[in-house]
Structures are given as structure tokens and as C-alpha cells.
Amino acid sequence: MSASGQDHESLDDIEGRTWGPPPADATTLVAAIHAVRRKPLGELTIADLRLLIGQRVGLDAVLPRALVVLRESPLAEGDLYPGDLLAAALHLPADYWRDHAALLDELRAVLASVDELPPQLETGAARFTGSADLL
């Protein structure tokens, strides 16, 4: 991932609010998000990026990093299946993309660069490319 001034900062640092430790009765998912929010951005793995994007946490800091990865390897795999990072981005809501047109253009270019989509991505890609909300 590309280096930036934020590489050594966590989402807690960037957003100026600390989530702190997860509640004692937290699910595995909630505990994982709390932990990942405290990692420096430069140390986030593909699986971490997928998790945060899928849960819509810290998108303004996380999605540009994910797009760097996706430009290099559109079917980058976190911990689920080939293309799981791309799938997470494709499932973001239209209102997010309306407010982030430059990132939308980048994601469209990434998607267009994929010659053959894995079956797990076909529905999400079709919904993304066919969305009238994104025109």
C-alpha cells in the first residue's frame, strides 16, 4: 500500500475518537473491529480493509488504501475468497459513492480491468454497474 502521512496513525487517531476496548459481551466481529481500529493504517492487511469496508467503518481513510491494493490486484483476497476486498467495495451504498465521485471512478476502472469475475462477485458487480443511482 502506498505510504502516506497517515501510515503510523490508527483510525482512532485520525477520527479523533477512541472506541476503546470492546464491551465484555461483544461478538467476535465487534471485537475484531475494535482491534483493527487501533492498528496503524500502514499495517492493515487485505482482510482488515475488507472487514472495515464491509462494516462501513473509517471509509474515508480505508477505501483509498483499498483502491491502491485493488489497482495492483483487483481480485486481492483477504480471508474469505479471491476478490473479497473488491466485493466489499462494490456493496457500499449509492449515497457513499455520490459523495465520493473520484473514488467511484477508480472503482469503476478496477472493475473494468477484471477479465473474468469469480462467481462470488457477479451479482455485486452487476448491481454496482447497473445501479441508476451511480450514473
C-alpha positions as semicolon CSV with decimal commas, in nm:
position;residue;x (nm);y (nm);z (nm)
1;M;0,000;0,000;0,000
2;S;0,119;0,348;-0,070
3;A;0,286;0,539;0,205
4;S;0,121;0,848;0,339
5;G;0,139;1,071;0,640
6;Q;-0,127;0,854;0,797
7;D;0,065;0,525;0,781
8;H;0,152;0,540;1,151
9;E;-0,189;0,661;1,264
10;S;-0,486;0,443;1,352
11;L;-0,848;0,515;1,270
12;D;-0,891;0,615;1,634
13;D;-0,611;0,873;1,585
14;I;-0,741;1,002;1,252
15;E;-1,102;1,031;1,362
16;G;-1,005;1,181;1,696
17;R;-1,219;0,939;1,895
18;T;-1,122;0,618;2,062
19;W;-1,359;0,328;2,065
20;G;-1,156;0,173;2,344
21;P;-1,181;-0,194;2,430
22;P;-1,489;-0,381;2,313
23;P;-1,769;-0,448;2,562
24;A;-1,734;-0,767;2,764
25;D;-2,025;-0,925;2,575
26;A;-1,900;-0,816;2,230
27;T;-1,932;-1,050;1,936
28;T;-1,619;-1,169;1,759
29;L;-1,695;-0,919;1,481
30;V;-1,724;-0,623;1,717
31;A;-1,406;-0,723;1,900
32;A;-1,221;-0,753;1,567
33;I;-1,332;-0,407;1,454
34;H;-1,225;-0,252;1,784
35;A;-0,882;-0,414;1,746
36;V;-0,837;-0,314;1,382
37;R;-0,930;0,048;1,456
38;R;-0,624;0,068;1,681
39;K;-0,378;-0,065;1,417
40;P;-0,169;0,188;1,224
41;L;-0,314;0,224;0,873
42;G;0,015;0,116;0,722
43;E;-0,021;-0,222;0,895
44;L;-0,375;-0,301;0,779
45;T;-0,400;-0,629;0,590
46;I;-0,632;-0,701;0,300
47;A;-0,857;-0,884;0,545
48;D;-0,858;-0,578;0,775
49;L;-0,950;-0,349;0,485
50;R;-1,229;-0,586;0,379
51;L;-1,363;-0,602;0,733
52;L;-1,367;-0,224;0,780
53;I;-1,521;-0,155;0,439
54;G;-1,779;-0,428;0,486
55;Q;-1,882;-0,276;0,817
56;R;-1,855;0,081;0,680
57;V;-1,601;0,188;0,939
58;G;-1,347;0,461;0,863
59;L;-1,425;0,462;0,491
60;D;-1,263;0,797;0,415
61;A;-0,926;0,666;0,535
62;V;-0,965;0,299;0,444
63;L;-1,120;0,298;0,096
64;P;-0,839;0,495;-0,074
65;R;-0,593;0,238;0,065
66;A;-0,809;-0,048;-0,057
67;L;-0,818;0,106;-0,404
68;V;-0,437;0,111;-0,413
69;V;-0,443;-0,263;-0,347
70;L;-0,722;-0,324;-0,598
71;R;-0,548;-0,132;-0,876
72;E;-0,250;-0,365;-0,836
73;S;-0,453;-0,680;-0,780
74;P;-0,828;-0,647;-0,849
75;L;-0,902;-0,991;-0,707
76;A;-0,695;-0,941;-0,390
77;E;-0,804;-1,189;-0,126
78;G;-0,838;-1,120;0,243
79;D;-0,955;-1,416;0,441
80;L;-1,269;-1,525;0,255
81;Y;-1,226;-1,575;-0,122
82;P;-1,049;-1,422;-0,423
83;G;-1,197;-1,077;-0,478
84;D;-1,344;-1,036;-0,128
85;L;-1,195;-0,686;-0,096
86;L;-1,350;-0,581;-0,426
87;A;-1,681;-0,735;-0,321
88;A;-1,684;-0,527;-0,002
89;A;-1,631;-0,207;-0,201
90;L;-1,898;-0,299;-0,455
91;H;-2,152;-0,334;-0,175
92;L;-2,113;0,018;-0,041
93;P;-2,434;0,219;-0,071
94;A;-2,501;0,457;-0,358
95;D;-2,513;0,757;-0,123
96;Y;-2,148;0,695;-0,030
97;W;-2,044;0,688;-0,394
98;R;-2,245;1,005;-0,476
99;D;-2,031;1,190;-0,221
100;H;-1,703;1,033;-0,342
101;A;-1,710;1,059;-0,722
102;A;-1,331;1,029;-0,767
103;L;-1,323;0,704;-0,568
104;L;-1,623;0,580;-0,767
105;D;-1,432;0,641;-1,091
106;E;-1,135;0,448;-0,952
107;L;-1,352;0,154;-0,852
108;R;-1,516;0,151;-1,194
109;A;-1,172;0,137;-1,354
110;V;-1,070;-0,151;-1,127
111;L;-1,387;-0,343;-1,211
112;A;-1,338;-0,280;-1,584
113;S;-0,986;-0,422;-1,560
114;V;-1,109;-0,765;-1,450
115;D;-1,133;-1,001;-1,747
116;E;-1,334;-1,270;-1,572
117;L;-1,518;-1,223;-1,245
118;P;-1,532;-1,508;-0,996
119;P;-1,889;-1,629;-0,938
120;Q;-1,893;-1,470;-0,591
121;L;-1,857;-1,124;-0,749
122;E;-2,101;-1,147;-1,037
123;T;-2,414;-1,035;-0,850
124;G;-2,241;-0,748;-0,670
125;A;-2,073;-0,629;-0,989
126;A;-2,399;-0,643;-1,184
127;R;-2,580;-0,447;-0,912
128;F;-2,296;-0,193;-0,899
129;T;-2,268;-0,141;-1,275
130;G;-2,643;-0,142;-1,329
131;S;-2,731;0,100;-1,049
132;A;-2,913;0,405;-1,181
133;D;-2,812;0,580;-0,855
134;L;-2,449;0,573;-0,964
135;L;-2,488;0,727;-1,309
